[in-house]
Amino acid sequence: MQSQKIRIRLKAFDHRLIDASTQEIVETAKRTGAQVRGPIPLPTRKERYTVLISPHVNKDARDQYEIRTHKRVLDIVEPTEKTVDALMKLDLAAGVEVQISLG
């Protein structure tokens, strides 16, 4: 396990949820004796949608909506077996997507 690296990618619509989740992962990894690099904020993806309000005419009457997808990356260098077990048992918020890759 000593020569491996764990990369954790987090995605969420709410930046407060993703920040709380990254903090929880960092605390867990440091508590079990692993080195952590990050969290590194990646560019926020902004999707914009324009919707016509009027059902028939009035092209000028529109609403605009935006969805922001926030992303973070964490690298856990030299993870121990305790670190992997603790990360598997970790219960994160419901609105956060987590991708874990070993490399």
KEKE-3310 file (N, C-alpha, C; in steps of 0.2 Angstrom, whole numbers, plus 5000, padded with zeros to 4 digits):
npx = (5004:5011:5017:5006:4994:4980:4967:4954:4939:4928:4911:4898:4883:4881:4892:4895:4892:4901:4913:4912:4912:4925:4933:4930:4935:4949:4952:4949:4959:4971:4970:4972:4985:4990:4997:4990:4986:4980:4963:4961:4953:4944:4939:4923:4909:4897:4881:4869:4852:4839:4822:4807:4794:4781:4767:4764:4766:4777:4792:4802:4800:4807:4815:4830:4840:4853:4864:4877:4891:4902:4919:4931:4948:4957:4972:4978:4993:5004:4994:4988:4982:4973:4968:4962:4951:4945:4941:4932:4922:4917:4904:4896:4889:4873:4872:4884:4894:4906:4921:4933:4950:4963:4980)
npy = (4994:5006:5012:5017:5029:5038:5045:5057:5063:5075:5081:5093:5102:5112:5123:5123:5110:5102:5108:5105:5091:5088:5093:5084:5072:5075:5077:5064:5056:5062:5059:5045:5044:5047:5056:5071:5079:5094:5101:5103:5116:5114:5121:5128:5122:5130:5130:5137:5141:5147:5151:5153:5163:5167:5158:5160:5172:5187:5187:5193:5191:5182:5169:5166:5153:5145:5132:5128:5118:5112:5107:5097:5091:5078:5072:5057:5053:5040:5030:5021:5005:5007:5020:5017:5009:5018:5028:5021:5018:5030:5042:5053:5068:5069:5076:5075:5069:5056:5051:5038:5034:5023:5025)
npz = (5000:5002:4991:4983:4977:4981:4973:4975:4968:4969:4967:4967:4968:4978:4986:4999:5004:4997:5002:5016:5015:5009:5020:5030:5024:5023:5037:5041:5034:5038:5052:5052:5048:5035:5021:5014:4999:4994:4997:4980:4971:4957:4940:4940:4933:4924:4919:4909:4907:4896:4897:4889:4895:4892:4884:4871:4863:4864:4864:4872:4885:4896:4907:4916:4920:4931:4933:4944:4945:4956:4959:4967:4970:4978:4984:4991:4998:5001:5008:5022:5028:5037:5033:5021:5025:5034:5025:5017:5026:5029:5030:5019:5014:5006:4993:4987:4974:4973:4967:4967:4964:4962:4960)
capx = (5000:5015:5018:5001:4991:4972:4964:4947:4936:4921:4907:4892:4880:4882:4899:4896:4892:4908:4919:4912:4914:4932:4936:4929:4940:4955:4953:4950:4965:4977:4970:4975:4992:4992:4998:4985:4988:4973:4959:4962:4947:4944:4935:4916:4905:4891:4876:4864:4846:4834:4816:4802:4789:4775:4766:4762:4770:4782:4799:4806:4798:4811:4818:4836:4842:4860:4867:4884:4894:4908:4923:4937:4952:4961:4977:4981:4999:5006:4989:4989:4976:4968:4966:4957:4946:4941:4937:4926:4916:4915:4897:4896:4882:4869:4872:4890:4897:4913:4925:4939:4954:4970:4985)
capy = (5000:5012:5015:5019:5035:5038:5052:5057:5068:5077:5085:5095:5109:5117:5123:5122:5103:5100:5110:5101:5084:5088:5094:5077:5067:5077:5075:5056:5054:5064:5055:5038:5044:5048:5063:5073:5085:5097:5100:5108:5117:5114:5126:5127:5122:5134:5128:5142:5139:5152:5148:5158:5163:5167:5152:5161:5178:5190:5184:5197:5188:5176:5168:5163:5149:5143:5127:5128:5111:5113:5101:5097:5085:5077:5066:5055:5050:5034:5028:5015:5001:5011:5025:5015:5007:5024:5031:5016:5019:5037:5044:5060:5071:5066:5079:5075:5063:5054:5046:5036:5030:5021:5025)
capz = (5000:5003:4985:4979:4978:4981:4970:4976:4965:4972:4963:4970:4966:4983:4988:5006:5005:4995:5007:5022:5013:5009:5026:5033:5021:5025:5044:5042:5031:5043:5058:5051:5047:5028:5019:5010:4995:4992:4992:4974:4968:4949:4938:4941:4927:4924:4914:4909:4903:4895:4896:4888:4900:4888:4881:4864:4860:4869:4864:4877:4892:4897:4913:4915:4926:4930:4938:4945:4947:4960:4959:4971:4969:4984:4983:4997:4996:5005:5012:5026:5027:5041:5029:5016:5029:5037:5020:5015:5031:5029:5027:5017:5012:5000:4987:4984:4970:4975:4963:4970:4959:4964:4955)
cpx = (5004:5016:5012:4998:4984:4970:4957:4944:4929:4917:4900:4889:4880:4889:4900:4896:4899:4913:4918:4914:4922:4936:4936:4934:4947:4957:4954:4957:4971:4976:4973:4982:4994:4993:4993:4988:4981:4969:4961:4955:4948:4939:4927:4913:4898:4886:4870:4858:4842:4828:4811:4796:4782:4773:4765:4767:4775:4788:4804:4805:4802:4814:4825:4838:4849:4861:4874:4886:4901:4912:4929:4941:4956:4966:4979:4987:5001:5000:4990:4982:4971:4965:4960:4951:4941:4938:4931:4920:4914:4908:4897:4889:4879:4870:4879:4892:4904:4915:4931:4943:4960:4975:4992)
cpy = (5006:5016:5018:5026:5035:5045:5052:5064:5069:5082:5087:5101:5114:5117:5122:5114:5100:5102:5106:5094:5083:5089:5087:5072:5069:5075:5068:5054:5056:5060:5048:5038:5045:5055:5065:5079:5088:5099:5105:5109:5117:5119:5124:5127:5126:5133:5133:5140:5145:5149:5154:5158:5163:5161:5153:5166:5181:5187:5187:5194:5182:5175:5165:5159:5147:5138:5127:5121:5113:5107:5102:5090:5084:5071:5064:5051:5045:5033:5022:5011:5004:5016:5023:5012:5013:5027:5027:5017:5026:5039:5051:5062:5068:5069:5079:5069:5062:5049:5044:5032:5029:5022:5025)
cpz = (5000:4996:4981:4981:4977:4978:4971:4973:4968:4968:4967:4967:4971:4986:4995:5008:5003:4999:5013:5021:5013:5015:5030:5031:5023:5032:5045:5040:5036:5050:5058:5049:5039:5026:5014:5006:4993:4998:4986:4971:4960:4947:4939:4935:4928:4918:4914:4904:4902:4893:4894:4893:4897:4884:4873:4861:4865:4870:4870:4884:4893:4904:4912:4921:4925:4936:4938:4948:4950:4960:4963:4969:4976:4982:4990:4996:5002:5010:5016:5025:5032:5037:5024:5020:5032:5031:5017:5020:5032:5026:5026:5015:5006:4993:4984:4981:4972:4970:4966:4965:4963:4959:4957)
residu = (MET:GLN:SER:GLN:LYS:ILE:ARG:ILE:ARG:LEU:LYS:ALA:PHE:ASP:HIS:ARG:LEU:ILE:ASP:ALA:SER:THR:GLN:GLU:ILE:VAL:GLU:THR:ALA:LYS:ARG:THR:GLY:ALA:GLN:VAL:ARG:GLY:PRO:ILE:PRO:LEU:PRO:THR:ARG:LYS:GLU:ARG:TYR:THR:VAL:LEU:ILE:SER:PRO:HIS:VAL:ASN:LYS:ASP:ALA:ARG:ASP:GLN:TYR:GLU:ILE:ARG:THR:HIS:LYS:ARG:VAL:LEU:ASP:ILE:VAL:GLU:PRO:THR:GLU:LYS:THR:VAL:ASP:ALA:LEU:MET:LYS:LEU:ASP:LEU:ALA:ALA:GLY:VAL:GLU:VAL:GLN:ILE:SER:LEU:GLY)
# end
